[in-house]
């Protein structure tokens, strides 16, 4: 009888580990990748780092497409971390970056494009 209880305990522990592993994998996959963010932001480059007075025609539709993929805090934090490093690397004009969400009428993607932001505080 003791052996049967041990088998059940091992099964339960194994099951719990399997469920947690699947849950962790799903959480990791749900975050937006930096490649997706960079791809969406590319049409906006002439505005963000160049001298264009307004975003290119393809910029806002691309940003709204990324906006539609943002579902939760981990997504916004992933976008924030990516934008933070990209802003630093490419010399994004921060004033223009701050105006972009309003110009493109995005809702969920409202994260700062700033190399000094603390992305853990973005929700």
Backbone as CSV, one residue per row, in Angstrom:
resi,resn,N_x,N_y,N_z,CA_x,CA_y,CA_z,C_x,C_y,C_z
1,UNK,0.807,-1.190,0.000,0.000,0.000,0.000,0.857,1.263,0.000
2,UNK,1.971,1.249,0.756,2.855,2.406,0.818,3.439,2.713,-0.563
3,UNK,3.714,1.660,-1.337,4.259,1.847,-2.678,3.267,2.536,-3.588
4,UNK,1.978,2.231,-3.442,0.927,2.833,-4.251,0.806,4.332,-3.961
5,UNK,0.936,4.716,-2.691,0.888,6.122,-2.302,2.068,6.897,-2.883
6,UNK,3.220,6.232,-2.904,4.422,6.864,-3.444,4.267,7.107,-4.940
7,UNK,3.674,6.149,-5.639,3.447,6.298,-7.074,2.517,7.479,-7.339
8,UNK,1.461,7.606,-6.527,0.538,8.731,-6.685,1.246,10.060,-6.421
9,UNK,2.067,10.104,-5.397,2.784,11.326,-5.060,3.731,11.726,-6.185
10,UNK,4.455,10.752,-6.731,5.374,11.035,-7.838,4.590,11.508,-9.049
11,UNK,3.443,10.896,-9.307,2.611,11.302,-10.430,2.128,12.741,-10.254
12,UNK,1.648,13.074,-9.065,1.144,14.422,-8.802,2.267,15.449,-8.969
13,UNK,3.430,15.175,-8.410,4.559,16.088,-8.540,4.933,16.247,-10.018
14,UNK,4.996,15.157,-10.748,5.312,15.210,-12.174,4.282,16.001,-12.948
15,UNK,3.029,15.804,-12.615,1.948,16.520,-13.280,2.060,18.030,-13.017
16,UNK,2.289,18.401,-11.770,2.419,19.806,-11.411,3.603,20.436,-12.154
17,UNK,4.728,19.749,-12.195,5.904,20.259,-12.907,5.578,20.433,-14.389
18,UNK,4.878,19.485,-14.982,4.520,19.567,-16.399,3.601,20.760,-16.659
19,UNK,2.614,20.957,-15.804,1.681,22.074,-15.967,2.416,23.403,-15.830
20,UNK,3.291,23.509,-14.836,4.043,24.745,-14.652,4.974,25.008,-15.829
21,UNK,5.556,23.969,-16.387,6.438,24.133,-17.541,5.669,24.647,-18.747
22,UNK,4.496,24.094,-18.983,3.660,24.535,-20.103,3.215,25.970,-19.879
23,UNK,2.800,26.305,-18.660,2.360,27.658,-18.351,3.496,28.640,-18.573
24,UNK,4.700,28.308,-18.119,5.854,29.193,-18.291,6.169,29.382,-19.774
25,UNK,6.083,28.328,-20.545,6.355,28.429,-21.986,5.328,29.321,-22.666
26,UNK,4.081,29.218,-22.277,3.032,30.047,-22.856,3.273,31.507,-22.487
27,UNK,3.628,31.792,-21.256,3.883,33.172,-20.835,5.046,33.775,-21.626
28,UNK,6.097,33.005,-21.842,7.250,33.511,-22.574,6.861,33.803,-24.022
29,UNK,6.083,32.925,-24.611,5.702,33.088,-26.012,4.741,34.247,-26.211
30,UNK,4.001,34.620,-25.161,3.016,35.672,-25.343,3.655,37.051,-25.457
31,UNK,4.871,37.208,-24.948,5.528,38.513,-25.033,5.940,38.795,-26.476
32,UNK,5.782,40.027,-26.856,6.161,40.469,-28.192,7.684,40.521,-28.278
33,UNK,8.220,40.096,-29.400,9.675,40.094,-29.558,10.162,41.475,-30.012
34,UNK,11.417,41.733,-29.745,12.012,43.005,-30.167,12.047,43.083,-31.699
35,UNK,12.216,41.959,-32.363,12.197,41.967,-33.834,10.846,42.452,-34.363
36,UNK,9.756,42.036,-33.711,8.430,42.490,-34.118,8.296,44.002,-33.916
37,UNK,8.822,44.482,-32.803,8.744,45.909,-32.492,9.550,46.711,-33.509
38,UNK,10.777,46.284,-33.765,11.640,46.990,-34.713,11.010,46.988,-36.098
39,UNK,10.460,45.864,-36.491,9.809,45.773,-37.794,8.645,46.755,-37.895
40,UNK,7.859,46.856,-36.831,6.716,47.772,-36.833,7.161,49.227,-36.809
41,UNK,8.277,49.504,-36.163,8.747,50.882,-36.034,9.529,51.370,-37.257
42,UNK,10.017,50.469,-38.080,10.850,50.841,-39.224,10.205,51.897,-40.126
43,UNK,8.905,51.790,-40.449,8.314,52.839,-41.299,8.284,54.218,-40.630
44,UNK,8.542,54.263,-39.338,8.507,55.536,-38.596,9.889,56.157,-38.438
45,UNK,10.910,55.489,-38.942,12.295,55.922,-38.711,12.568,57.329,-39.211
46,UNK,12.048,57.688,-40.387,12.348,59.030,-40.909,11.782,60.117,-39.998
47,UNK,10.709,59.803,-39.299,10.121,60.745,-38.348,10.884,60.725,-37.024
48,UNK,11.157,59.522,-36.505,11.755,59.394,-35.173,13.229,59.781,-35.103
49,UNK,13.968,59.498,-36.167,15.406,59.809,-36.113,15.842,60.776,-37.206
50,UNK,14.944,61.089,-38.108,15.295,61.980,-39.211,14.689,63.349,-39.047
51,UNK,14.526,64.015,-40.160,14.020,65.390,-40.151,12.578,65.504,-40.623
52,UNK,11.908,64.397,-40.859,10.518,64.447,-41.323,9.639,65.113,-40.260
53,UNK,8.768,66.003,-40.699,7.885,66.724,-39.777,6.708,65.865,-39.317
54,UNK,6.341,64.896,-40.141,5.230,64.005,-39.805,5.645,62.566,-40.121
55,UNK,4.992,61.600,-39.479,5.318,60.198,-39.782,4.965,59.847,-41.230
56,UNK,5.731,58.934,-41.811,5.453,58.435,-43.161,4.078,57.765,-43.186
57,UNK,3.495,57.672,-44.365,2.158,57.092,-44.517,2.067,55.676,-43.943
58,UNK,3.129,54.897,-44.057,3.102,53.503,-43.571,3.340,53.393,-42.067
59,UNK,3.749,54.474,-41.419,4.111,54.413,-40.002,2.914,54.068,-39.106
60,UNK,1.881,54.863,-39.144,0.759,54.663,-38.220,0.048,53.322,-38.415
61,UNK,-0.221,52.891,-39.651,-0.825,51.557,-39.788,0.068,50.456,-39.187
62,UNK,1.362,50.611,-39.343,2.286,49.625,-38.780,2.249,49.650,-37.258
63,UNK,2.235,50.839,-36.674,2.169,50.995,-35.219,0.842,50.467,-34.693
64,UNK,-0.244,50.732,-35.405,-1.551,50.212,-34.964,-1.588,48.685,-35.039
65,UNK,-0.875,48.111,-36.005,-0.780,46.649,-36.079,-0.063,46.089,-34.865
66,UNK,1.007,46.734,-34.457,1.717,46.319,-33.248,0.832,46.544,-32.025
67,UNK,0.142,47.657,-31.987,-0.769,47.977,-30.884,-1.807,46.875,-30.689
68,UNK,-2.303,46.322,-31.787,-3.331,45.278,-31.686,-2.781,43.978,-31.109
69,UNK,-1.459,43.811,-31.128,-0.844,42.604,-30.573,-0.546,42.736,-29.083
70,UNK,-0.571,43.940,-28.561,-0.280,44.171,-27.145,-1.521,43.805,-26.340
71,UNK,-1.379,42.772,-25.509,-2.534,42.268,-24.774,-2.430,42.461,-23.269
72,UNK,-1.222,42.548,-22.731,-1.072,42.571,-21.278,0.228,43.273,-20.889
73,UNK,0.409,43.420,-19.601,1.600,44.080,-19.064,2.907,43.486,-19.589
74,UNK,3.070,42.147,-19.645,4.344,41.626,-20.167,4.626,42.077,-21.602
75,UNK,3.576,42.223,-22.399,3.751,42.707,-23.770,4.234,44.158,-23.762
76,UNK,3.577,45.000,-22.966,3.981,46.405,-22.897,5.406,46.547,-22.369
77,UNK,5.771,45.723,-21.392,7.131,45.784,-20.853,8.155,45.307,-21.877
78,UNK,7.807,44.301,-22.660,8.712,43.826,-23.718,8.908,44.907,-24.769
79,UNK,7.815,45.563,-25.159,7.897,46.661,-26.130,8.744,47.789,-25.544
80,UNK,8.502,48.120,-24.292,9.241,49.191,-23.624,10.739,48.893,-23.607
81,UNK,11.113,47.688,-23.204,12.539,47.328,-23.152,13.188,47.405,-24.527
82,UNK,12.479,46.966,-25.532,13.011,47.032,-26.892,13.180,48.482,-27.330
83,UNK,12.143,49.281,-27.131,12.203,50.685,-27.545,13.282,51.444,-26.774
84,UNK,13.460,51.073,-25.531,14.489,51.718,-24.705,15.879,51.508,-25.306
85,UNK,16.180,50.273,-25.675,17.502,49.996,-26.250,17.629,50.582,-27.652
86,UNK,16.555,50.533,-28.430,16.598,51.073,-29.789,16.742,52.594,-29.773
87,UNK,16.045,53.256,-28.845,16.132,54.710,-28.751,17.564,55.137,-28.452
88,UNK,18.217,54.380,-27.597,19.601,54.677,-27.240,20.527,54.419,-28.424
89,UNK,20.317,53.324,-29.115,21.196,52.927,-30.219,21.088,53.845,-31.429
90,UNK,19.871,54.314,-31.727,19.647,55.045,-32.972,19.454,56.547,-32.798
91,UNK,19.523,57.041,-31.586,19.378,58.479,-31.383,17.993,59.008,-31.708
92,UNK,16.982,58.328,-31.200,15.597,58.743,-31.429,15.376,60.127,-30.810
93,UNK,14.670,60.964,-31.533,14.309,62.293,-31.034,13.124,62.117,-30.084
94,UNK,13.388,62.295,-28.795,12.423,61.933,-27.761,11.125,62.728,-27.829
95,UNK,11.186,63.976,-28.233,9.962,64.768,-28.376,9.041,64.186,-29.432
96,UNK,9.625,63.796,-30.552,8.834,63.175,-31.616,8.290,61.822,-31.159
97,UNK,9.113,61.070,-30.444,8.688,59.755,-29.962,7.500,59.884,-29.012
98,UNK,7.516,60.907,-28.174,6.410,61.118,-27.239,5.108,61.441,-27.963
99,UNK,5.205,62.069,-29.134,4.012,62.438,-29.903,3.446,61.294,-30.736
100,UNK,4.253,60.279,-31.004,3.845,59.225,-31.935,2.564,58.484,-31.533
101,UNK,2.378,58.043,-30.275,1.123,57.343,-29.935,-0.121,58.181,-30.216
102,UNK,-0.071,59.474,-29.914,-1.217,60.343,-30.187,-1.440,60.551,-31.673
103,UNK,-0.358,60.739,-32.414,-0.480,60.922,-33.861,-1.073,59.692,-34.537
104,UNK,-0.700,58.520,-34.030,-1.154,57.270,-34.646,-2.415,56.704,-33.986
105,UNK,-2.888,57.378,-32.945,-4.117,56.965,-32.248,-4.055,55.512,-31.762
106,UNK,-2.976,55.186,-31.040,-2.845,53.853,-30.459,-3.287,53.900,-29.003
107,UNK,-3.740,52.766,-28.489,-4.268,52.714,-27.124,-3.410,51.842,-26.210
108,UNK,-3.219,50.573,-26.551,-2.514,49.648,-25.671,-1.004,49.815,-25.710
109,UNK,-0.497,50.352,-26.761,0.941,50.452,-26.959,1.519,51.723,-26.350
110,UNK,0.760,52.402,-25.563,1.184,53.677,-25.019,2.312,53.498,-24.004
111,UNK,3.508,53.200,-24.521,4.706,53.053,-23.695,5.715,54.105,-24.131
112,UNK,6.484,54.609,-23.200,7.443,55.652,-23.564,8.595,55.127,-24.420
113,UNK,9.005,55.916,-25.379,10.207,55.611,-26.157,11.279,56.528,-25.581
114,UNK,11.996,56.014,-24.598,12.937,56.830,-23.860,14.029,55.933,-23.289
115,UNK,15.280,56.259,-23.496,16.363,55.409,-23.001,16.484,55.416,-21.477
116,UNK,15.759,56.300,-20.788,15.873,56.402,-19.341,14.676,55.848,-18.585
117,UNK,13.696,55.292,-19.278,12.483,54.800,-18.631,12.743,53.500,-17.861
118,UNK,12.032,53.308,-16.761,12.070,52.055,-16.012,10.905,51.194,-16.497
119,UNK,11.203,50.258,-17.382,10.151,49.464,-18.028,9.410,48.542,-17.054
120,UNK,9.997,48.255,-15.903,9.297,47.414,-14.925,8.085,48.144,-14.339
121,UNK,8.029,49.456,-14.508,6.900,50.244,-13.991,5.820,50.478,-15.035
122,UNK,6.027,49.973,-16.243,5.017,50.089,-17.307,3.989,48.988,-17.104
123,UNK,2.721,49.368,-17.102,1.650,48.377,-16.891,0.597,48.422,-17.934
